[in-house]
């Protein structure tokens, strides 16, 4: 199979997923329209990007937990020279961590610091579902 947008590789065969098998639960949940994050059992902090070792206390006692998918825009920037233009954002999740993502299906006037957003999932050109954020409806 090719990796072009007409015939994407199934997410299970995506080299980005294969390179980090410890994050496979995240991608499986994304396929099901659910957002997962990692939390540390030792110190209780959620952290993003998901990883085996807690970035706060270095414990390896981390586990996957469902996230609400709600948050607010911490910062954003629209890349207008891209074709098509798109908006990159840091979204602070309700559970605490800040996630680098994209804003989609929002009017530009609604893309501002503090705007409430919720997760939506979109298929990438590579074939996997990925979390993006849109305005709360």
C-alpha positions, 0 to 999 in steps of 0.5 A: 500500500502507498502512503498517499492521501488516496490510499493511506496505510492502515493506522496499525501499519503506520511507521509512526505508530510502530516506532513507539509501540508503548503509545499504541493504546492512544492510537487505538482509542483515537480510532474509537473517537476517545482521547487518552492521556498518561497519568503518574500513579506516584505523583498524580500528574497528567502529562502530555506527550504520553510517555513511559516515564513521568516527566515530573517525578521520573516514576515508571508507574504511569497508566492510561486514563480517559481525558474529557476532551475539553480545554481552552486555547492557550496560544494559536497561530494561523499559517496563512501561506500554507496551502491550505492554511491551517491553525496550530494551537496549544490547548490546555486540557481540563485535566491540566496538561497542554497539548500541541494540536490544530484548531479545525472547523472554527471561525478565525474570530473564535480562535483566541486565547481562552476560547473553550474547545473540545476534541474532534478526531480527523484522519491524517494523510498517513491513515491514523485518526488524530485529535484536533480541537474545535469550538465548544458547541 
